[in-house]
Amino acid sequence: MLTSNIELEKCLGILCYVSSTEGIGGSIRGSVEDFKVFEDSEIPLNPRGSHIVLVIEKRNVTTDYVIRHISKTLGIDKRLIGFAGIKDSRAVVVQKFSIPFEDKIDVEKLNVEGKVRIIEAYPSLRKIRLGMLRGNNFQIILRNCNFRRDLIENILGELDGFGCPNYFGYQRFGTRRYNTHLIGYHLLREDYDSFVEELVYKVYSSESSLAKEARMCASEGYLRDAYNMMPRSLWIERKVLGLMLKNFSIQKIVRLLGKSLLKFYVNAYQSYLFNLMLSERIRRGLPLNRCVDGDFVKAGEPAFPLLGYKSKFPRGEVGEIVKSVVEKENFELTRFKNKKLGLKVKGSLRKLRLNFKDLRYAGNDNIVCFNFWLEKGCYATALLREFCKNEFFV
């Protein structure tokens, strides 16, 4: 076990490595071609189906971008468009979407050069729902590293013996602003001033200069200038600023963001708490790939709670871990139920071990290409960090 010295990881509750072997360093995402994801899902063809499945390659755009593009181009309500999971934006991704069947739909007009490409379209019986996938296959190129086969093999041996930690990866907390869990924290505490401060006003160094300037204008009270300046991609901030210009109260602005978005922030805070619990378990030397006394179990594997208002604590030492994290956060689980905002987050379970298979790698002096499969809900960065042990996520 090693302790992470990376400040970003500390902010996200990712505090430990399972492996104690030195890392090979390097960085990913120097190019969008360096990070490829292929969804592993089986949505069978049926000629009598009422939906069309679109197999789409997206490049350097979000899943939401594709959904909005399909909706606008074909005139379909976004709620009718199905997909199995949110995928990385700064990547080349092949995934499936579904739309209600119509004879005259020309799917080729969905192609957008350099962003969206239709690979295949076929009829199917039903809409694709969230979670309708087994996992994802990854092909990731690590550059500027010290490629040493002995280090990689040693790390693989350690992961096999103890289990790879199923951390929520960096992407769960944002892309340029790793703060969705902080927004969720303020929301659950009904500290709406801090909620808006973190969402709209606070400047992060990794943002564009235009976004930084817009946030500074907003914090100084120049709301109209901030609204006009804020990049359209930051649609949440623009919505909040637009509502502020209408002199709505902060409480009303928060409600108008909608339950789906508010729950997204709450889920991010749940993820942060899970990372803290998982880190403490690793620090105590408790295994991730086999149960100890008191463990909750999910699909035959040890699991920690994703905390909610109905969550129970495990017994024994693992229960002490969960309790210590909640107490340190000075947080009451009843806050996961908020009638004013219509939020009800019961809680669930998440496996402690990240399940990967078919890992292959090849490289030379300063570059290595990893290929592997991950179970759905797992983050490739949580696996790669064990090999890199540096600030590899560009």
KOLZA-429755 format. One line per field, with one value per residue (C-alpha): residue number from 0; x, y, z. Coordinates in nm, 2 decimals, padded with zeros to 4 digits. Each point is the difference from the previous one (the first is absolute). Layout:
KOLZA-429755
drenvo: [NUM, ...]
xx: [X, ...]
yy: [Y, ...]
zz: [Z, ...]
end
This chain:
KOLZA-429755
drenvo: [0, 1, 2, 3, 4, 5, 6, 7, 8, 9, 10, 11, 12, 13, 14, 15, 16, 17, 18, 19, 20, 21, 22, 23, 24, 25, 26, 27, 28, 29, 30, 31, 32, 33, 34, 35, 36, 37, 38, 39, 40, 41, 42, 43, 44, 45, 46, 47, 48, 49, 50, 51, 52, 53, 54, 55, 56, 57, 58, 59, 60, 61, 62, 63, 64, 65, 66, 67, 68, 69, 70, 71, 72, 73, 74, 75, 76, 77, 78, 79, 80, 81, 82, 83, 84, 85, 86, 87, 88, 89, 90, 91, 92, 93, 94, 95, 96, 97, 98, 99, 100, 101, 102, 103, 104, 105, 106, 107, 108, 109, 110, 111, 112, 113, 114, 115, 116, 117, 118, 119, 120, 121, 122, 123, 124, 125, 126, 127, 128, 129, 130, 131, 132, 133, 134, 135, 136, 137, 138, 139, 140, 141, 142, 143, 144, 145, 146, 147, 148, 149, 150, 151, 152, 153, 154, 155, 156, 157, 158, 159, 160, 161, 162, 163, 164, 165, 166, 167, 168, 169, 170, 171, 172, 173, 174, 175, 176, 177, 178, 179, 180, 181, 182, 183, 184, 185, 186, 187, 188, 189, 190, 191, 192, 193, 194, 195, 196, 197, 198, 199, 200, 201, 202, 203, 204, 205, 206, 207, 208, 209, 210, 211, 212, 213, 214, 215, 216, 217, 218, 219, 220, 221, 222, 223, 224, 225, 226, 227, 228, 229, 230, 231, 232, 233, 234, 235, 236, 237, 238, 239, 240, 241, 242, 243, 244, 245, 246, 247, 248, 249, 250, 251, 252, 253, 254, 255, 256, 257, 258, 259, 260, 261, 262, 263, 264, 265, 266, 267, 268, 269, 270, 271, 272, 273, 274, 275, 276, 277, 278, 279, 280, 281, 282, 283, 284, 285, 286, 287, 288, 289, 290, 291, 292, 293, 294, 295, 296, 297, 298, 299, 300, 301, 302, 303, 304, 305, 306, 307, 308, 309, 310, 311, 312, 313, 314, 315, 316, 317, 318, 319, 320, 321, 322, 323, 324, 325, 326, 327, 328, 329, 330, 331, 332, 333, 334, 335, 336, 337, 338, 339, 340, 341, 342, 343, 344, 345, 346, 347, 348, 349, 350, 351, 352, 353, 354, 355, 356, 357, 358, 359, 360, 361, 362, 363, 364, 365, 366, 367, 368, 369, 370, 371, 372, 373, 374, 375, 376, 377, 378, 379, 380, 381, 382, 383, 384, 385, 386, 387, 388, 389, 390, 391, 392, 393]
xx: [00.00, 00.12, -00.15, -00.08, 00.18, -00.21, -00.21, -00.28, -00.04, -00.01, -00.28, -00.20, 00.06, 00.23, 00.27, 00.18, 00.15, -00.04, 00.33, 00.33, 00.21, 00.14, -00.20, 00.10, -00.13, -00.13, -00.31, -00.32, -00.23, 00.28, -00.23, -00.36, 00.12, 00.20, -00.32, -00.25, -00.31, -00.21, -00.33, -00.06, -00.37, -00.23, -00.32, -00.13, -00.13, -00.37, -00.16, -00.33, 00.14, -00.15, 00.34, 00.31, 00.34, 00.27, 00.36, 00.18, 00.36, 00.04, 00.32, 00.09, -00.37, -00.22, -00.28, -00.24, 00.13, -00.09, -00.35, -00.07, 00.13, -00.23, -00.29, 00.05, 00.08, -00.28, -00.26, -00.02, -00.06, 00.32, -00.18, -00.08, 00.37, 00.15, 00.36, 00.17, 00.25, 00.18, 00.34, 00.32, -00.01, 00.38, 00.01, -00.09, -00.31, -00.22, -00.33, -00.37, -00.30, -00.36, -00.28, -00.37, -00.04, -00.11, 00.02, 00.13, 00.28, 00.33, 00.25, 00.29, -00.09, 00.11, 00.37, 00.20, 00.36, 00.25, -00.27, -00.27, 00.00, -00.27, 00.16, -00.32, -00.38, -00.23, -00.35, -00.05, -00.29, 00.05, 00.16, 00.35, -00.01, 00.28, 00.20, -00.08, 00.37, 00.26, 00.29, 00.24, 00.31, 00.28, 00.31, 00.21, 00.34, 00.23, 00.27, 00.32, 00.03, 00.28, -00.11, 00.12, -00.16, 00.12, -00.18, -00.32, 00.01, 00.07, -00.30, -00.22, 00.10, -00.08, -00.34, -00.08, 00.09, -00.18, -00.25, 00.00, -00.19, -00.33, 00.04, -00.22, 00.24, 00.08, -00.27, -00.27, 00.07, 00.03, 00.24, 00.16, -00.16, 00.02, -00.27, -00.33, 00.02, 00.06, -00.31, -00.19, 00.13, -00.12, -00.34, -00.06, 00.08, -00.24, 00.28, -00.11, 00.23, 00.30, -00.17, -00.01, 00.35, 00.14, -00.21, 00.02, 00.25, 00.30, 00.28, 00.21, 00.35, -00.08, -00.29, 00.01, 00.09, -00.35, -00.17, 00.23, -00.08, -00.38, 00.02, 00.19, -00.25, -00.28, 00.17, 00.03, -00.37, 00.02, -00.25, -00.11, 00.37, 00.06, -00.30, 00.10, 00.36, -00.05, 00.07, -00.31, 00.15, -00.04, -00.38, -00.07, 00.19, -00.18, -00.33, 00.08, 00.11, -00.31, -00.22, 00.20, -00.06, -00.37, 00.05, -00.11, 00.10, 00.29, -00.24, -00.22, 00.30, 00.12, -00.34, -00.03, 00.32, -00.21, 00.01, 00.21, 00.29, -00.02, 00.01, 00.31, 00.18, -00.12, 00.12, 00.34, 00.02, -00.10, 00.30, 00.23, -00.10, 00.04, 00.36, 00.08, -00.13, 00.19, 00.32, -00.03, -00.06, 00.32, 00.19, -00.11, 00.13, -00.35, -00.03, -00.23, -00.04, -00.13, -00.24, 00.09, -00.23, -00.29, 00.03, -00.30, -00.01, -00.09, 00.00, 00.22, 00.26, 00.06, -00.17, -00.03, -00.32, -00.05, -00.16, -00.36, -00.27, -00.08, 00.36, 00.10, 00.36, 00.19, 00.11, 00.35, 00.30, -00.15, -00.29, 00.25, 00.14, -00.34, -00.09, 00.34, -00.04, -00.36, 00.11, 00.30, -00.22, -00.24, -00.28, -00.35, -00.14, -00.35, 00.12, -00.01, -00.38, -00.11, -00.37, 00.05, 00.21, -00.18, 00.32, -00.01, 00.33, -00.04, 00.35, 00.13, 00.31, 00.32, 00.27, 00.33, 00.20, 00.03, -00.06, 00.22, 00.11, 00.19, 00.26, 00.27, 00.28, 00.28, 00.25, 00.35, 00.22, -00.26, -00.33, -00.23, -00.35, -00.24, -00.30, -00.25, -00.36, -00.18, -00.32, -00.27, 00.02, 00.38, 00.25, 00.30, 00.20, -00.05, 00.20, 00.26, 00.10, 00.13, 00.25, 00.09, 00.01, 00.03, -00.23, -00.06, -00.35, 00.06]
yy: [00.00, 00.35, 00.34, 00.23, 00.34, 00.14, 00.30, -00.06, -00.36, 00.12, 00.24, -00.29, -00.25, -00.21, -00.04, -00.33, -00.24, -00.38, -00.07, 00.10, -00.05, 00.33, 00.13, 00.05, 00.36, 00.14, 00.18, -00.08, 00.20, 00.19, -00.06, -00.11, -00.31, -00.11, -00.08, -00.24, -00.16, -00.27, -00.08, -00.36, -00.04, -00.24, 00.16, -00.27, 00.08, -00.07, 00.09, 00.06, 00.23, 00.33, 00.17, 00.07, -00.06, 00.24, -00.12, 00.33, 00.11, 00.32, 00.20, 00.26, 00.07, -00.10, -00.26, 00.29, 00.18, -00.31, -00.02, 00.37, -00.03, -00.30, 00.18, 00.32, -00.17, -00.25, 00.20, -00.27, 00.08, -00.06, -00.22, -00.25, -00.05, -00.30, -00.07, -00.24, 00.23, 00.33, -00.03, 00.21, 00.32, 00.04, -00.33, -00.20, -00.20, -00.25, -00.04, -00.08, 00.23, -00.08, 00.21, -00.07, -00.18, 00.20, -00.12, 00.33, 00.08, 00.08, -00.09, 00.11, 00.37, -00.06, -00.01, 00.30, 00.01, -00.06, -00.05, -00.25, -00.29, -00.26, -00.34, -00.21, 00.02, -00.29, -00.06, -00.13, -00.08, 00.25, 00.32, -00.02, 00.07, 00.12, -00.30, -00.23, -00.09, -00.24, 00.24, 00.18, -00.09, 00.26, 00.07, 00.27, 00.13, 00.12, 00.24, 00.14, -00.30, -00.22, -00.33, -00.29, -00.33, -00.12, 00.29, -00.06, -00.37, 00.06, 00.24, -00.25, -00.26, 00.23, 00.09, -00.37, -00.07, 00.29, 00.13, 00.33, 00.27, 00.09, 00.38, 00.24, 00.16, 00.36, 00.03, -00.06, 00.33, 00.22, 00.05, 00.34, 00.08, -00.30, 00.12, -00.17, -00.17, 00.34, 00.14, -00.31, 00.05, 00.36, -00.10, -00.27, 00.24, 00.26, 00.25, 00.15, 00.30, -00.24, -00.21, 00.29, 00.11, -00.34, -00.04, 00.35, 00.23, -00.21, 00.00, -00.31, 00.03, -00.27, 00.19, 00.21, 00.37, 00.09, -00.21, 00.15, 00.35, -00.07, -00.14, 00.30, 00.23, -00.19, 00.01, 00.38, 00.03, 00.06, -00.27, 00.11, 00.02, -00.34, -00.16, 00.13, -00.10, -00.35, -00.27, -00.17, -00.34, 00.11, -00.01, -00.05, 00.31, 00.19, -00.12, 00.11, 00.34, 00.04, -00.08, 00.24, 00.28, -00.06, 00.06, -00.35, -00.10, -00.24, -00.27, 00.03, 00.00, -00.33, -00.16, 00.11, -00.18, -00.32, -00.32, -00.19, 00.25, 00.04, -00.37, -00.01, 00.23, -00.21, -00.32, 00.16, 00.07, -00.37, -00.09, 00.21, -00.16, -00.34, 00.09, 00.11, -00.33, -00.21, 00.19, -00.06, -00.38, -00.01, 00.19, -00.26, -00.28, -00.16, -00.19, 00.11, -00.33, -00.21, 00.07, 00.07, -00.02, 00.25, 00.06, 00.07, -00.21, 00.09, -00.28, -00.21, 00.27, 00.24, 00.33, 00.34, 00.20, 00.29, 00.19, 00.12, 00.07, -00.38, -00.12, -00.24, -00.02, -00.33, -00.18, -00.03, 00.18, 00.08, 00.16, 00.22, 00.11, 00.12, 00.16, 00.18, 00.16, 00.12, 00.14, 00.18, 00.16, 00.10, -00.12, -00.14, -00.26, 00.15, 00.28, -00.23, 00.05, 00.36, 00.06, 00.36, -00.10, -00.33, -00.20, -00.35, -00.19, -00.34, -00.13, -00.32, -00.22, 00.02, -00.27, 00.07, -00.17, 00.13, -00.29, -00.01, -00.27, -00.07, 00.26, 00.01, 00.26, 00.07, 00.28, 00.13, 00.25, 00.27, -00.12, -00.28, -00.10, -00.17, -00.21, -00.13, -00.06, 00.16, -00.08, 00.27, 00.27, -00.03, 00.27, -00.06, 00.27, -00.19, -00.29, 00.20, 00.21, -00.32, -00.03, 00.37, 00.14, 00.36, 00.27, -00.19, 00.13, 00.29]
zz: [00.00, -00.09, 00.09, -00.29, 00.00, -00.28, 00.11, -00.24, 00.13, 00.36, -00.09, -00.15, 00.29, -00.20, 00.26, -00.06, -00.24, 00.06, -00.17, 00.16, -00.32, -00.15, -00.29, -00.36, -00.02, -00.33, -00.11, -00.19, -00.23, -00.17, -00.31, -00.02, -00.19, 00.31, 00.19, -00.17, 00.15, -00.15, 00.17, 00.08, -00.03, -00.18, -00.14, -00.24, -00.35, -00.06, -00.34, 00.17, 00.26, 00.10, 00.05, -00.21, 00.16, -00.11, 00.04, 00.02, 00.02, 00.18, 00.02, 00.26, 00.09, 00.29, -00.01, 00.07, -00.31, -00.21, 00.16, -00.06, -00.36, -00.07, 00.16, -00.20, -00.34, 00.01, 00.19, 00.28, 00.36, 00.20, 00.25, -00.28, -00.08, 00.18, 00.10, 00.24, 00.17, 00.01, -00.18, 00.01, -00.20, -00.07, -00.19, -00.30, 00.11, -00.18, 00.18, -00.08, 00.01, -00.08, -00.16, -00.06, -00.34, -00.30, -00.36, -00.15, 00.24, -00.19, 00.27, -00.23, 00.07, 00.36, -00.11, 00.11, -00.13, 00.27, 00.27, -00.08, -00.24, -00.05, -00.03, -00.01, 00.04, 00.06, 00.14, 00.36, 00.22, 00.28, 00.11, 00.14, 00.38, 00.23, 00.12, -00.30, -00.05, 00.13, 00.00, -00.23, -00.19, 00.02, -00.21, 00.17, -00.10, 00.28, -00.12, 00.16, 00.23, 00.12, -00.17, 00.22, -00.03, 00.34, 00.17, -00.18, 00.08, 00.36, 00.03, -00.18, 00.26, 00.29, -00.15, -00.04, 00.36, 00.16, -00.25, -00.20, 00.18, -00.17, 00.05, -00.17, -00.24, -00.07, -00.28, 00.26, 00.16, -00.31, -00.29, 00.05, 00.33, 00.24, 00.23, -00.06, 00.35, 00.16, -00.17, 00.13, 00.35, 00.01, -00.15, 00.26, 00.28, -00.16, -00.01, -00.33, 00.01, 00.01, -00.27, -00.24, 00.10, -00.09, -00.31, -00.16, 00.17, 00.09, -00.25, -00.07, -00.16, -00.26, -00.16, -00.31, 00.03, -00.12, 00.27, 00.27, -00.11, 00.00, 00.35, 00.13, -00.16, 00.17, 00.34, -00.03, -00.08, -00.37, -00.07, -00.35, -00.12, 00.16, -00.17, -00.34, 00.05, 00.15, -00.26, -00.13, 00.10, 00.36, -00.03, 00.37, 00.10, -00.28, 00.13, 00.36, -00.12, -00.22, 00.30, 00.22, -00.26, 00.05, 00.38, 00.10, 00.35, 00.04, 00.14, -00.31, -00.24, 00.16, -00.03, -00.37, -00.08, 00.02, 00.20, -00.25, 00.01, 00.38, 00.04, -00.22, 00.25, 00.30, -00.17, -00.04, 00.38, 00.05, -00.22, 00.20, 00.32, -00.15, -00.11, 00.35, 00.15, -00.26, 00.07, 00.37, -00.06, -00.21, 00.26, 00.26, -00.22, -00.04, -00.34, -00.28, -00.17, 00.29, 00.28, 00.36, 00.31, -00.04, -00.37, -00.21, -00.31, -00.36, -00.27, 00.23, 00.06, 00.29, -00.03, 00.18, 00.01, -00.23, 00.28, 00.00, 00.25, 00.03, 00.03, 00.27, 00.13, -00.03, 00.32, 00.15, -00.13, -00.34, 00.18, 00.20, -00.33, -00.13, 00.33, 00.02, -00.35, 00.08, 00.33, -00.15, -00.26, 00.28, -00.22, 00.08, -00.24, 00.04, -00.22, -00.30, 00.02, -00.07, -00.06, -00.10, -00.29, -00.07, 00.06, 00.13, -00.01, 00.17, -00.05, -00.15, 00.00, -00.21, -00.04, 00.16, -00.28, -00.35, -00.23, -00.31, -00.23, -00.33, 00.09, -00.27, -00.05, -00.24, -00.01, -00.04, 00.19, 00.07, -00.13, 00.09, -00.13, 00.24, -00.11, 00.26, 00.08, 00.30, 00.16, -00.03, 00.25, 00.03, -00.10, -00.22, 00.19, 00.32, -00.15, -00.19, 00.31, 00.16, -00.29, -00.03, 00.36, -00.12, -00.14, -00.32, -00.09, -00.24]
end
